[in-house]
Structure formats: C-alpha cells, structure tokens
Amino acid sequence: MQTLIEKTVLSQSHISRQLSQLSQADLVRSERQGQRVIVHADDPLVDNLCSLVCQRLRQTLEDKLETFKT
C-alpha cells in the first residue's frame, strides 16, 4: 500500500477504503506477503477501466499541450 500512497498522494485510510470496496465487489483480491499486501485485479473490467482512464488522461494532456503550441 505504501507504493499506492506514494504514487497517488492519497491517505492510507482513503486507499484502504477504496481497496475494500473493490474487494467487496470481487474486482480485486489481496494477499499478504510478510508486511506487504499485494493487490491483484481479479476481473478484466479493472484492466479495461484503467485503460479507459489512461486514454482519457492522455487525450486531455495532449489537448492542453496543443493549446500551448498555438
């Protein structure tokens, strides 16, 4: 979870709450490895959603970049 906190700058409690909801919806599963918790996407929907979000962010950034070029 530390990696998620560092990458997203969200609080530990916020990330825990979101992961819990995803787990309850059977979209992710987690396994403990020592002190680490490894989270796995358990449904192709998760990968599809991530791809859609990444595409949208990329397009938004490209559009903004174009406005600076003109």
Predicted model as a PDB file, atoms N, CA, C, CB and O in Angstrom, pLDDT in the B-factor column:
MODEL        1                                                                  
ATOM      1  N   MET A   1       0.827  -1.194   0.000  1.00 64.00           N  
ATOM      2  CA  MET A   1       0.000   0.000   0.000  1.00 64.00           C  
ATOM      3  C   MET A   1       0.865   1.248   0.000  1.00 64.00           C  
ATOM      4  CB  MET A   1      -0.937   0.003   1.203  1.00 64.00           C  
ATOM      5  O   MET A   1       0.439   2.293  -0.493  1.00 64.00           O  
ATOM      6  N   GLN A   2       2.069   1.159   0.543  1.00 71.00           N  
ATOM      7  CA  GLN A   2       2.947   2.317   0.567  1.00 71.00           C  
ATOM      8  C   GLN A   2       3.201   2.837  -0.841  1.00 71.00           C  
ATOM      9  CB  GLN A   2       4.267   1.970   1.246  1.00 71.00           C  
ATOM     10  O   GLN A   2       3.271   4.047  -1.058  1.00 71.00           O  
ATOM     11  N   THR A   3       3.339   1.926  -1.792  1.00 83.00           N  
ATOM     12  CA  THR A   3       3.559   2.345  -3.179  1.00 83.00           C  
ATOM     13  C   THR A   3       2.369   3.142  -3.695  1.00 83.00           C  
ATOM     14  CB  THR A   3       3.810   1.124  -4.080  1.00 83.00           C  
ATOM     15  O   THR A   3       2.552   4.158  -4.366  1.00 83.00           O  
ATOM     16  N   LEU A   4       1.155   2.698  -3.393  1.00 81.00           N  
ATOM     17  CA  LEU A   4      -0.037   3.438  -3.820  1.00 81.00           C  
ATOM     18  C   LEU A   4      -0.083   4.813  -3.168  1.00 81.00           C  
ATOM     19  CB  LEU A   4      -1.312   2.651  -3.480  1.00 81.00           C  
ATOM     20  O   LEU A   4      -0.443   5.798  -3.813  1.00 81.00           O  
ATOM     21  N   ILE A   5       0.276   4.881  -1.903  1.00 82.00           N  
ATOM     22  CA  ILE A   5       0.269   6.168  -1.202  1.00 82.00           C  
ATOM     23  C   ILE A   5       1.261   7.120  -1.856  1.00 82.00           C  
ATOM     24  CB  ILE A   5       0.609   5.982   0.298  1.00 82.00           C  
ATOM     25  O   ILE A   5       0.950   8.288  -2.088  1.00 82.00           O  
ATOM     26  N   GLU A   6       2.461   6.616  -2.153  1.00 85.00           N  
ATOM     27  CA  GLU A   6       3.484   7.462  -2.772  1.00 85.00           C  
ATOM     28  C   GLU A   6       3.086   7.896  -4.176  1.00 85.00           C  
ATOM     29  CB  GLU A   6       4.815   6.728  -2.820  1.00 85.00           C  
ATOM     30  O   GLU A   6       3.298   9.050  -4.550  1.00 85.00           O  
ATOM     31  N   LYS A   7       2.516   6.994  -4.948  1.00 83.00           N  
ATOM     32  CA  LYS A   7       2.176   7.299  -6.345  1.00 83.00           C  
ATOM     33  C   LYS A   7       0.959   8.202  -6.472  1.00 83.00           C  
ATOM     34  CB  LYS A   7       1.929   6.019  -7.107  1.00 83.00           C  
ATOM     35  O   LYS A   7       0.882   9.008  -7.399  1.00 83.00           O  
ATOM     36  N   THR A   8       0.002   8.076  -5.545  1.00 82.00           N  
ATOM     37  CA  THR A   8      -1.242   8.822  -5.678  1.00 82.00           C  
ATOM     38  C   THR A   8      -1.328  10.027  -4.761  1.00 82.00           C  
ATOM     39  CB  THR A   8      -2.394   7.923  -5.414  1.00 82.00           C  
ATOM     40  O   THR A   8      -2.153  10.911  -4.994  1.00 82.00           O  
ATOM     41  N   VAL A   9      -0.520  10.090  -3.748  1.00 82.00           N  
ATOM     42  CA  VAL A   9      -0.541  11.144  -2.739  1.00 82.00           C  
ATOM     43  C   VAL A   9      -1.887  11.168  -2.001  1.00 82.00           C  
ATOM     44  CB  VAL A   9      -0.265  12.512  -3.391  1.00 82.00           C  
ATOM     45  O   VAL A   9      -2.330  12.215  -1.529  1.00 82.00           O  
ATOM     46  N   LEU A  10      -2.520  10.006  -1.911  1.00 85.00           N  
ATOM     47  CA  LEU A  10      -3.759   9.873  -1.150  1.00 85.00           C  
ATOM     48  C   LEU A  10      -3.417   9.287   0.217  1.00 85.00           C  
ATOM     49  CB  LEU A  10      -4.801   8.975  -1.906  1.00 85.00           C  
ATOM     50  O   LEU A  10      -2.358   8.686   0.397  1.00 85.00           O  
ATOM     51  N   SER A  11      -4.310   9.464   1.165  1.00 89.00           N  
ATOM     52  CA  SER A  11      -4.052   8.944   2.511  1.00 89.00           C  
ATOM     53  C   SER A  11      -4.208   7.428   2.550  1.00 89.00           C  
ATOM     54  CB  SER A  11      -4.998   9.596   3.529  1.00 89.00           C  
ATOM     55  O   SER A  11      -4.885   6.830   1.714  1.00 89.00           O  
ATOM     56  N   GLN A  12      -3.566   6.831   3.538  1.00 89.00           N  
ATOM     57  CA  GLN A  12      -3.652   5.387   3.721  1.00 89.00           C  
ATOM     58  C   GLN A  12      -5.089   4.967   3.967  1.00 89.00           C  
ATOM     59  CB  GLN A  12      -2.761   4.934   4.881  1.00 89.00           C  
ATOM     60  O   GLN A  12      -5.526   3.938   3.452  1.00 89.00           O  
ATOM     61  N   SER A  13      -5.832   5.742   4.743  1.00 92.00           N  
ATOM     62  CA  SER A  13      -7.217   5.374   5.040  1.00 92.00           C  
ATOM     63  C   SER A  13      -8.084   5.448   3.777  1.00 92.00           C  
ATOM     64  CB  SER A  13      -7.792   6.295   6.137  1.00 92.00           C  
ATOM     65  O   SER A  13      -8.971   4.616   3.585  1.00 92.00           O  
ATOM     66  N   HIS A  14      -7.832   6.427   2.931  1.00 90.00           N  
ATOM     67  CA  HIS A  14      -8.603   6.553   1.685  1.00 90.00           C  
ATOM     68  C   HIS A  14      -8.339   5.357   0.768  1.00 90.00           C  
ATOM     69  CB  HIS A  14      -8.248   7.873   0.956  1.00 90.00           C  
ATOM     70  O   HIS A  14      -9.271   4.767   0.222  1.00 90.00           O  
ATOM     71  N   ILE A  15      -7.080   5.013   0.608  1.00 88.00           N  
ATOM     72  CA  ILE A  15      -6.733   3.877  -0.248  1.00 88.00           C  
ATOM     73  C   ILE A  15      -7.304   2.587   0.324  1.00 88.00           C  
ATOM     74  CB  ILE A  15      -5.205   3.761  -0.404  1.00 88.00           C  
ATOM     75  O   ILE A  15      -7.834   1.763  -0.422  1.00 88.00           O  
ATOM     76  N   SER A  16      -7.203   2.402   1.628  1.00 89.00           N  
ATOM     77  CA  SER A  16      -7.751   1.194   2.253  1.00 89.00           C  
ATOM     78  C   SER A  16      -9.248   1.078   2.012  1.00 89.00           C  
ATOM     79  CB  SER A  16      -7.464   1.192   3.756  1.00 89.00           C  
ATOM     80  O   SER A  16      -9.758  -0.002   1.715  1.00 89.00           O  
ATOM     81  N   ARG A  17      -9.944   2.195   2.140  1.00 92.00           N  
ATOM     82  CA  ARG A  17     -11.399   2.202   1.935  1.00 92.00           C  
ATOM     83  C   ARG A  17     -11.741   1.835   0.490  1.00 92.00           C  
ATOM     84  CB  ARG A  17     -11.991   3.588   2.288  1.00 92.00           C  
ATOM     85  O   ARG A  17     -12.657   1.051   0.246  1.00 92.00           O  
ATOM     86  N   GLN A  18     -11.004   2.402  -0.463  1.00 90.00           N  
ATOM     87  CA  GLN A  18     -11.274   2.115  -1.870  1.00 90.00           C  
ATOM     88  C   GLN A  18     -10.962   0.660  -2.202  1.00 90.00           C  
ATOM     89  CB  GLN A  18     -10.458   3.046  -2.770  1.00 90.00           C  
ATOM     90  O   GLN A  18     -11.734   0.005  -2.903  1.00 90.00           O  
ATOM     91  N   LEU A  19      -9.840   0.153  -1.706  1.00 90.00           N  
ATOM     92  CA  LEU A  19      -9.489  -1.242  -1.956  1.00 90.00           C  
ATOM     93  C   LEU A  19     -10.496  -2.190  -1.317  1.00 90.00           C  
ATOM     94  CB  LEU A  19      -8.088  -1.538  -1.432  1.00 90.00           C  
ATOM     95  O   LEU A  19     -10.803  -3.243  -1.877  1.00 90.00           O  
ATOM     96  N   SER A  20     -11.003  -1.825  -0.162  1.00 91.00           N  
ATOM     97  CA  SER A  20     -12.017  -2.651   0.497  1.00 91.00           C  
ATOM     98  C   SER A  20     -13.283  -2.729  -0.348  1.00 91.00           C  
ATOM     99  CB  SER A  20     -12.344  -2.094   1.891  1.00 91.00           C  
ATOM    100  O   SER A  20     -13.872  -3.800  -0.489  1.00 91.00           O  
ATOM    101  N   GLN A  21     -13.698  -1.605  -0.904  1.00 93.00           N  
ATOM    102  CA  GLN A  21     -14.887  -1.595  -1.748  1.00 93.00           C  
ATOM    103  C   GLN A  21     -14.674  -2.406  -3.018  1.00 93.00           C  
ATOM    104  CB  GLN A  21     -15.271  -0.167  -2.101  1.00 93.00           C  
ATOM    105  O   GLN A  21     -15.571  -3.129  -3.453  1.00 93.00           O  
ATOM    106  N   LEU A  22     -13.491  -2.288  -3.616  1.00 90.00           N  
ATOM    107  CA  LEU A  22     -13.186  -3.080  -4.807  1.00 90.00           C  
ATOM    108  C   LEU A  22     -13.159  -4.573  -4.478  1.00 90.00           C  
ATOM    109  CB  LEU A  22     -11.840  -2.645  -5.409  1.00 90.00           C  
ATOM    110  O   LEU A  22     -13.596  -5.401  -5.277  1.00 90.00           O  
ATOM    111  N   SER A  23     -12.650  -4.902  -3.313  1.00 91.00           N  
ATOM    112  CA  SER A  23     -12.601  -6.302  -2.879  1.00 91.00           C  
ATOM    113  C   SER A  23     -14.006  -6.846  -2.644  1.00 91.00           C  
ATOM    114  CB  SER A  23     -11.759  -6.440  -1.598  1.00 91.00           C  
ATOM    115  O   SER A  23     -14.311  -7.972  -3.039  1.00 91.00           O  
ATOM    116  N   GLN A  24     -14.853  -6.062  -2.011  1.00 93.00           N  
ATOM    117  CA  GLN A  24     -16.231  -6.488  -1.761  1.00 93.00           C  
ATOM    118  C   GLN A  24     -16.991  -6.701  -3.068  1.00 93.00           C  
ATOM    119  CB  GLN A  24     -16.959  -5.454  -0.894  1.00 93.00           C  
ATOM    120  O   GLN A  24     -17.913  -7.515  -3.129  1.00 93.00           O  
ATOM    121  N   ALA A  25     -16.608  -5.980  -4.095  1.00 91.00           N  
ATOM    122  CA  ALA A  25     -17.253  -6.123  -5.402  1.00 91.00           C  
ATOM    123  C   ALA A  25     -16.590  -7.236  -6.222  1.00 91.00           C  
ATOM    124  CB  ALA A  25     -17.198  -4.788  -6.174  1.00 91.00           C  
ATOM    125  O   ALA A  25     -16.936  -7.444  -7.385  1.00 91.00           O  
ATOM    126  N   ASP A  26     -15.641  -7.946  -5.612  1.00 89.00           N  
ATOM    127  CA  ASP A  26     -14.905  -9.035  -6.284  1.00 89.00           C  
ATOM    128  C   ASP A  26     -14.147  -8.560  -7.523  1.00 89.00           C  
ATOM    129  CB  ASP A  26     -15.869 -10.146  -6.681  1.00 89.00           C  
ATOM    130  O   ASP A  26     -13.998  -9.310  -8.488  1.00 89.00           O  
ATOM    131  N   LEU A  27     -13.671  -7.318  -7.496  1.00 89.00           N  
ATOM    132  CA  LEU A  27     -12.884  -6.794  -8.599  1.00 89.00           C  
ATOM    133  C   LEU A  27     -11.386  -6.929  -8.342  1.00 89.00           C  
ATOM    134  CB  LEU A  27     -13.239  -5.343  -8.845  1.00 89.00           C  
ATOM    135  O   LEU A  27     -10.592  -6.976  -9.282  1.00 89.00           O  
ATOM    136  N   VAL A  28     -11.003  -6.991  -7.070  1.00 91.00           N  
ATOM    137  CA  VAL A  28      -9.605  -7.202  -6.701  1.00 91.00           C  
ATOM    138  C   VAL A  28      -9.541  -8.211  -5.558  1.00 91.00           C  
ATOM    139  CB  VAL A  28      -8.922  -5.860  -6.295  1.00 91.00           C  
ATOM    140  O   VAL A  28     -10.515  -8.443  -4.843  1.00 91.00           O  
ATOM    141  N   ARG A  29      -8.368  -8.796  -5.418  1.00 90.00           N  
ATOM    142  CA  ARG A  29      -8.100  -9.657  -4.263  1.00 90.00           C  
ATOM    143  C   ARG A  29      -6.728  -9.279  -3.741  1.00 90.00           C  
ATOM    144  CB  ARG A  29      -8.172 -11.193  -4.637  1.00 90.00           C  
ATOM    145  O   ARG A  29      -5.893  -8.767  -4.486  1.00 90.00           O  
ATOM    146  N   SER A  30      -6.500  -9.525  -2.489  1.00 90.00           N  
ATOM    147  CA  SER A  30      -5.210  -9.173  -1.907  1.00 90.00           C  
ATOM    148  C   SER A  30      -4.619 -10.375  -1.190  1.00 90.00           C  
ATOM    149  CB  SER A  30      -5.352  -7.985  -0.940  1.00 90.00           C  
ATOM    150  O   SER A  30      -5.327 -11.264  -0.718  1.00 90.00           O  
ATOM    151  N   GLU A  31      -3.301 -10.368  -1.127  1.00 91.00           N  
ATOM    152  CA  GLU A  31      -2.602 -11.416  -0.392  1.00 91.00           C  
ATOM    153  C   GLU A  31      -1.478 -10.755   0.388  1.00 91.00           C  
ATOM    154  CB  GLU A  31      -2.054 -12.532  -1.352  1.00 91.00           C  
ATOM    155  O   GLU A  31      -0.840  -9.817  -0.088  1.00 91.00           O  
ATOM    156  N   ARG A  32      -1.251 -11.248   1.566  1.00 91.00           N  
ATOM    157  CA  ARG A  32      -0.206 -10.703   2.415  1.00 91.00           C  
ATOM    158  C   ARG A  32       1.085 -11.467   2.160  1.00 91.00           C  
ATOM    159  CB  ARG A  32      -0.608 -10.776   3.912  1.00 91.00           C  
ATOM    160  O   ARG A  32       1.102 -12.697   2.132  1.00 91.00           O  
ATOM    161  N   GLN A  33       2.163 -10.717   1.974  1.00 92.00           N  
ATOM    162  CA  GLN A  33       3.498 -11.290   1.845  1.00 92.00           C  
ATOM    163  C   GLN A  33       4.375 -10.575   2.866  1.00 92.00           C  
ATOM    164  CB  GLN A  33       4.070 -11.141   0.372  1.00 92.00           C  
ATOM    165  O   GLN A  33       4.923  -9.506   2.601  1.00 92.00           O  
ATOM    166  N   GLY A  34       4.492 -11.185   4.026  1.00 93.00           N  
ATOM    167  CA  GLY A  34       5.208 -10.518   5.115  1.00 93.00           C  
ATOM    168  C   GLY A  34       4.418  -9.302   5.558  1.00 93.00           C  
ATOM    169  O   GLY A  34       3.250  -9.410   5.930  1.00 93.00           O  
ATOM    170  N   GLN A  35       5.063  -8.138   5.516  1.00 87.00           N  
ATOM    171  CA  GLN A  35       4.371  -6.904   5.895  1.00 87.00           C  
ATOM    172  C   GLN A  35       3.707  -6.225   4.706  1.00 87.00           C  
ATOM    173  CB  GLN A  35       5.341  -5.945   6.549  1.00 87.00           C  
ATOM    174  O   GLN A  35       3.003  -5.229   4.869  1.00 87.00           O  
ATOM    175  N   ARG A  36       3.928  -6.756   3.527  1.00 87.00           N  
ATOM    176  CA  ARG A  36       3.351  -6.165   2.317  1.00 87.00           C  
ATOM    177  C   ARG A  36       2.013  -6.807   1.983  1.00 87.00           C  
ATOM    178  CB  ARG A  36       4.313  -6.313   1.133  1.00 87.00           C  
ATOM    179  O   ARG A  36       1.791  -7.988   2.252  1.00 87.00           O  
ATOM    180  N   VAL A  37       1.138  -6.024   1.402  1.00 86.00           N  
ATOM    181  CA  VAL A  37      -0.123  -6.532   0.878  1.00 86.00           C  
ATOM    182  C   VAL A  37      -0.081  -6.324  -0.631  1.00 86.00           C  
ATOM    183  CB  VAL A  37      -1.373  -5.809   1.537  1.00 86.00           C  
ATOM    184  O   VAL A  37       0.062  -5.202  -1.116  1.00 86.00           O  
ATOM    185  N   ILE A  38      -0.208  -7.420  -1.357  1.00 89.00           N  
ATOM    186  CA  ILE A  38      -0.190  -7.370  -2.811  1.00 89.00           C  
ATOM    187  C   ILE A  38      -1.633  -7.440  -3.299  1.00 89.00           C  
ATOM    188  CB  ILE A  38       0.673  -8.532  -3.414  1.00 89.00           C  
ATOM    189  O   ILE A  38      -2.376  -8.351  -2.932  1.00 89.00           O  
ATOM    190  N   VAL A  39      -2.023  -6.478  -4.123  1.00 88.00           N  
ATOM    191  CA  VAL A  39      -3.390  -6.412  -4.635  1.00 88.00           C  
ATOM    192  C   VAL A  39      -3.375  -6.813  -6.105  1.00 88.00           C  
ATOM    193  CB  VAL A  39      -3.998  -4.982  -4.449  1.00 88.00           C  
ATOM    194  O   VAL A  39      -2.565  -6.316  -6.889  1.00 88.00           O  
ATOM    195  N   HIS A  40      -4.273  -7.711  -6.464  1.00 89.00           N  
ATOM    196  CA  HIS A  40      -4.378  -8.203  -7.833  1.00 89.00           C  
ATOM    197  C   HIS A  40      -5.752  -7.866  -8.394  1.00 89.00           C  
ATOM    198  CB  HIS A  40      -4.123  -9.726  -7.893  1.00 89.00           C  
ATOM    199  O   HIS A  40      -6.762  -7.985  -7.700  1.00 89.00           O  
ATOM    200  N   ALA A  41      -5.783  -7.446  -9.652  1.00 88.00           N  
ATOM    201  CA  ALA A  41      -7.068  -7.265 -10.331  1.00 88.00           C  
ATOM    202  C   ALA A  41      -7.628  -8.656 -10.593  1.00 88.00           C  
ATOM    203  CB  ALA A  41      -6.917  -6.435 -11.677  1.00 88.00           C  
ATOM    204  O   ALA A  41      -6.941  -9.511 -11.153  1.00 88.00           O  
ATOM    205  N   ASP A  42      -8.859  -8.879 -10.194  1.00 84.00           N  
ATOM    206  CA  ASP A  42      -9.477 -10.195 -10.318  1.00 84.00           C  
ATOM    207  C   ASP A  42     -10.517 -10.241 -11.433  1.00 84.00           C  
ATOM    208  CB  ASP A  42     -10.117 -10.591  -9.006  1.00 84.00           C  
ATOM    209  O   ASP A  42     -11.156 -11.271 -11.648  1.00 84.00           O  
ATOM    210  N   ASP A  43     -10.682  -9.145 -12.127  1.00 86.00           N  
ATOM    211  CA  ASP A  43     -11.723  -9.057 -13.137  1.00 86.00           C  
ATOM    212  C   ASP A  43     -11.187  -8.241 -14.311  1.00 86.00           C  
ATOM    213  CB  ASP A  43     -13.025  -8.421 -12.554  1.00 86.00           C  
ATOM    214  O   ASP A  43     -10.591  -7.186 -14.094  1.00 86.00           O  
ATOM    215  N   PRO A  44     -11.378  -8.695 -15.530  1.00 88.00           N  
ATOM    216  CA  PRO A  44     -10.894  -7.931 -16.690  1.00 88.00           C  
ATOM    217  C   PRO A  44     -11.465  -6.517 -16.738  1.00 88.00           C  
ATOM    218  CB  PRO A  44     -11.245  -8.660 -17.975  1.00 88.00           C  
ATOM    219  O   PRO A  44     -10.883  -5.635 -17.370  1.00 88.00           O  
ATOM    220  N   LEU A  45     -12.587  -6.297 -16.081  1.00 87.00           N  
ATOM    221  CA  LEU A  45     -13.186  -4.968 -16.046  1.00 87.00           C  
ATOM    222  C   LEU A  45     -12.219  -3.948 -15.448  1.00 87.00           C  
ATOM    223  CB  LEU A  45     -14.490  -4.992 -15.244  1.00 87.00           C  
ATOM    224  O   LEU A  45     -12.187  -2.799 -15.887  1.00 87.00           O  
ATOM    225  N   VAL A  46     -11.442  -4.351 -14.465  1.00 85.00           N  
ATOM    226  CA  VAL A  46     -10.492  -3.436 -13.832  1.00 85.00           C  
ATOM    227  C   VAL A  46      -9.458  -2.966 -14.855  1.00 85.00           C  
ATOM    228  CB  VAL A  46      -9.793  -4.118 -12.627  1.00 85.00           C  
ATOM    229  O   VAL A  46      -9.169  -1.772 -14.940  1.00 85.00           O  
ATOM    230  N   ASP A  47      -8.904  -3.888 -15.625  1.00 86.00           N  
ATOM    231  CA  ASP A  47      -7.937  -3.513 -16.659  1.00 86.00           C  
ATOM    232  C   ASP A  47      -8.579  -2.616 -17.707  1.00 86.00           C  
ATOM    233  CB  ASP A  47      -7.351  -4.762 -17.326  1.00 86.00           C  
ATOM    234  O   ASP A  47      -7.961  -1.652 -18.157  1.00 86.00           O  
ATOM    235  N   ASN A  48      -9.798  -2.917 -18.097  1.00 90.00           N  
ATOM    236  CA  ASN A  48     -10.499  -2.099 -19.091  1.00 90.00           C  
ATOM    237  C   ASN A  48     -10.727  -0.682 -18.568  1.00 90.00           C  
ATOM    238  CB  ASN A  48     -11.844  -2.745 -19.467  1.00 90.00           C  
ATOM    239  O   ASN A  48     -10.529   0.290 -19.297  1.00 90.00           O  
ATOM    240  N   LEU A  49     -11.138  -0.566 -17.319  1.00 88.00           N  
ATOM    241  CA  LEU A  49     -11.368   0.753 -16.727  1.00 88.00           C  
ATOM    242  C   LEU A  49     -10.072   1.553 -16.655  1.00 88.00           C  
ATOM    243  CB  LEU A  49     -11.978   0.613 -15.326  1.00 88.00           C  
ATOM    244  O   LEU A  49     -10.053   2.746 -16.960  1.00 88.00           O  
ATOM    245  N   CYS A  50      -8.993   0.891 -16.252  1.00 83.00           N  
ATOM    246  CA  CYS A  50      -7.699   1.573 -16.178  1.00 83.00           C  
ATOM    247  C   CYS A  50      -7.264   2.056 -17.555  1.00 83.00           C  
ATOM    248  CB  CYS A  50      -6.629   0.642 -15.583  1.00 83.00           C  
ATOM    249  O   CYS A  50      -6.752   3.167 -17.690  1.00 83.00           O  
ATOM    250  N   SER A  51      -7.461   1.244 -18.561  1.00 89.00           N  
ATOM    251  CA  SER A  51      -7.109   1.640 -19.923  1.00 89.00           C  
ATOM    252  C   SER A  51      -7.922   2.840 -20.383  1.00 89.00           C  
ATOM    253  CB  SER A  51      -7.316   0.477 -20.880  1.00 89.00           C  
ATOM    254  O   SER A  51      -7.384   3.759 -21.001  1.00 89.00           O  
ATOM    255  N   LEU A  52      -9.212   2.833 -20.085  1.00 92.00           N  
ATOM    256  CA  LEU A  52     -10.064   3.964 -20.470  1.00 92.00           C  
ATOM    257  C   LEU A  52      -9.636   5.250 -19.775  1.00 92.00           C  
ATOM    258  CB  LEU A  52     -11.526   3.661 -20.143  1.00 92.00           C  
ATOM    259  O   LEU A  52      -9.589   6.312 -20.396  1.00 92.00           O  
ATOM    260  N   VAL A  53      -9.328   5.152 -18.497  1.00 90.00           N  
ATOM    261  CA  VAL A  53      -8.897   6.334 -17.748  1.00 90.00           C  
ATOM    262  C   VAL A  53      -7.573   6.856 -18.306  1.00 90.00           C  
ATOM    263  CB  VAL A  53      -8.757   6.004 -16.239  1.00 90.00           C  
ATOM    264  O   VAL A  53      -7.408   8.062 -18.490  1.00 90.00           O  
ATOM    265  N   CYS A  54      -6.637   5.955 -18.572  1.00 88.00           N  
ATOM    266  CA  CYS A  54      -5.341   6.368 -19.127  1.00 88.00           C  
ATOM    267  C   CYS A  54      -5.501   7.030 -20.490  1.00 88.00           C  
ATOM    268  CB  CYS A  54      -4.403   5.164 -19.243  1.00 88.00           C  
ATOM    269  O   CYS A  54      -4.853   8.039 -20.770  1.00 88.00           O  
ATOM    270  N   GLN A  55      -6.353   6.472 -21.333  1.00 93.00           N  
ATOM    271  CA  GLN A  55      -6.593   7.063 -22.650  1.00 93.00           C  
ATOM    272  C   GLN A  55      -7.181   8.459 -22.522  1.00 93.00           C  
ATOM    273  CB  GLN A  55      -7.527   6.175 -23.475  1.00 93.00           C  
ATOM    274  O   GLN A  55      -6.784   9.382 -23.234  1.00 93.00           O  
ATOM    275  N   ARG A  56      -8.128   8.602 -21.611  1.00 93.00           N  
ATOM    276  CA  ARG A  56      -8.778   9.907 -21.415  1.00 93.00           C  
ATOM    277  C   ARG A  56      -7.787  10.936 -20.883  1.00 93.00           C  
ATOM    278  CB  ARG A  56      -9.971   9.778 -20.448  1.00 93.00           C  
ATOM    279  O   ARG A  56      -7.771  12.079 -21.339  1.00 93.00           O  
ATOM    280  N   LEU A  57      -6.968  10.538 -19.928  1.00 90.00           N  
ATOM    281  CA  LEU A  57      -5.963  11.457 -19.392  1.00 90.00           C  
ATOM    282  C   LEU A  57      -4.950  11.852 -20.463  1.00 90.00           C  
ATOM    283  CB  LEU A  57      -5.244  10.823 -18.198  1.00 90.00           C  
ATOM    284  O   LEU A  57      -4.571  13.018 -20.572  1.00 90.00           O  
ATOM    285  N   ARG A  58      -4.522  10.878 -21.243  1.00 92.00           N  
ATOM    286  CA  ARG A  58      -3.562  11.156 -22.318  1.00 92.00           C  
ATOM    287  C   ARG A  58      -4.150  12.151 -23.305  1.00 92.00           C  
ATOM    288  CB  ARG A  58      -3.163   9.857 -23.046  1.00 92.00           C  
ATOM    289  O   ARG A  58      -3.476  13.097 -23.713  1.00 92.00           O  
ATOM    290  N   GLN A  59      -5.404  11.942 -23.691  1.00 94.00           N  
ATOM    291  CA  GLN A  59      -6.046  12.844 -24.645  1.00 94.00           C  
ATOM    292  C   GLN A  59      -6.194  14.249 -24.066  1.00 94.00           C  
ATOM    293  CB  GLN A  59      -7.418  12.296 -25.052  1.00 94.00           C  
ATOM    294  O   GLN A  59      -5.964  15.240 -24.760  1.00 94.00           O  
ATOM    295  N   THR A  60      -6.571  14.330 -22.814  1.00 93.00           N  
ATOM    296  CA  THR A  60      -6.712  15.634 -22.158  1.00 93.00           C  
ATOM    297  C   THR A  60      -5.387  16.369 -22.119  1.00 93.00           C  
ATOM    298  CB  THR A  60      -7.257  15.468 -20.739  1.00 93.00           C  
ATOM    299  O   THR A  60      -5.327  17.565 -22.405  1.00 93.00           O  
ATOM    300  N   LEU A  61      -4.319  15.658 -21.766  1.00 92.00           N  
ATOM    301  CA  LEU A  61      -2.997  16.289 -21.717  1.00 92.00           C  
ATOM    302  C   LEU A  61      -2.523  16.705 -23.100  1.00 92.00           C  
ATOM    303  CB  LEU A  61      -1.981  15.343 -21.088  1.00 92.00           C  
ATOM    304  O   LEU A  61      -1.942  17.778 -23.260  1.00 92.00           O  
ATOM    305  N   GLU A  62      -2.766  15.867 -24.097  1.00 94.00           N  
ATOM    306  CA  GLU A  62      -2.385  16.221 -25.472  1.00 94.00           C  
ATOM    307  C   GLU A  62      -3.148  17.446 -25.944  1.00 94.00           C  
ATOM    308  CB  GLU A  62      -2.639  15.044 -26.426  1.00 94.00           C  
ATOM    309  O   GLU A  62      -2.578  18.311 -26.609  1.00 94.00           O  
ATOM    310  N   ASP A  63      -4.435  17.531 -25.610  1.00 92.00           N  
ATOM    311  CA  ASP A  63      -5.241  18.698 -25.988  1.00 92.00           C  
ATOM    312  C   ASP A  63      -4.697  19.968 -25.335  1.00 92.00           C  
ATOM    313  CB  ASP A  63      -6.717  18.488 -25.591  1.00 92.00           C  
ATOM    314  O   ASP A  63      -4.604  21.012 -25.979  1.00 92.00           O  
ATOM    315  N   LYS A  64      -4.344  19.874 -24.069  1.00 92.00           N  
ATOM    316  CA  LYS A  64      -3.807  21.040 -23.366  1.00 92.00           C  
ATOM    317  C   LYS A  64      -2.461  21.449 -23.941  1.00 92.00           C  
ATOM    318  CB  LYS A  64      -3.672  20.750 -21.869  1.00 92.00           C  
ATOM    319  O   LYS A  64      -2.169  22.638 -24.067  1.00 92.00           O  
ATOM    320  N   LEU A  65      -1.651  20.472 -24.287  1.00 91.00           N  
ATOM    321  CA  LEU A  65      -0.354  20.764 -24.889  1.00 91.00           C  
ATOM    322  C   LEU A  65      -0.535  21.508 -26.211  1.00 91.00           C  
ATOM    323  CB  LEU A  65       0.443  19.464 -25.109  1.00 91.00           C  
ATOM    324  O   LEU A  65       0.211  22.441 -26.510  1.00 91.00           O  
ATOM    325  N   GLU A  66      -1.511  21.101 -26.986  1.00 91.00           N  
ATOM    326  CA  GLU A  66      -1.789  21.759 -28.269  1.00 91.00           C  
ATOM    327  C   GLU A  66      -2.160  23.224 -28.068  1.00 91.00           C  
ATOM    328  CB  GLU A  66      -2.920  21.031 -29.011  1.00 91.00           C  
ATOM    329  O   GLU A  66      -1.792  24.064 -28.889  1.00 91.00           O  
ATOM    330  N   THR A  67      -2.869  23.546 -27.012  1.00 90.00           N  
ATOM    331  CA  THR A  67      -3.252  24.943 -26.777  1.00 90.00           C  
ATOM    332  C   THR A  67      -2.025  25.799 -26.463  1.00 90.00           C  
ATOM    333  CB  THR A  67      -4.273  25.037 -25.624  1.00 90.00           C  
ATOM    334  O   THR A  67      -2.021  26.996 -26.748  1.00 90.00           O  
ATOM    335  N   PHE A  68      -0.999  25.207 -25.887  1.00 87.00           N  
ATOM    336  CA  PHE A  68       0.232  25.957 -25.612  1.00 87.00           C  
ATOM    337  C   PHE A  68       1.067  26.165 -26.866  1.00 87.00           C  
ATOM    338  CB  PHE A  68       1.062  25.237 -24.561  1.00 87.00           C  
ATOM    339  O   PHE A  68       1.830  27.126 -26.959  1.00 87.00           O  
ATOM    340  N   LYS A  69       0.923  25.274 -27.817  1.00 83.00           N  
ATOM    341  CA  LYS A  69       1.712  25.378 -29.063  1.00 83.00           C  
ATOM    342  C   LYS A  69       1.186  26.453 -29.983  1.00 83.00           C  
ATOM    343  CB  LYS A  69       1.721  24.051 -29.799  1.00 83.00           C  
ATOM    344  O   LYS A  69       1.940  26.970 -30.808  1.00 83.00           O  
ATOM    345  N   THR A  70      -0.080  26.809 -29.871  1.00 69.00           N  
ATOM    346  CA  THR A  70      -0.664  27.788 -30.777  1.00 69.00           C  
ATOM    347  C   THR A  70      -0.570  29.192 -30.248  1.00 69.00           C  
ATOM    348  CB  THR A  70      -2.090  27.455 -31.044  1.00 69.00           C  
ATOM    349  O   THR A  70      -1.022  30.130 -30.904  1.00 69.00           O  
TER     350      THR A  70                                                      
ENDMDL                                                                          
END                                                                             
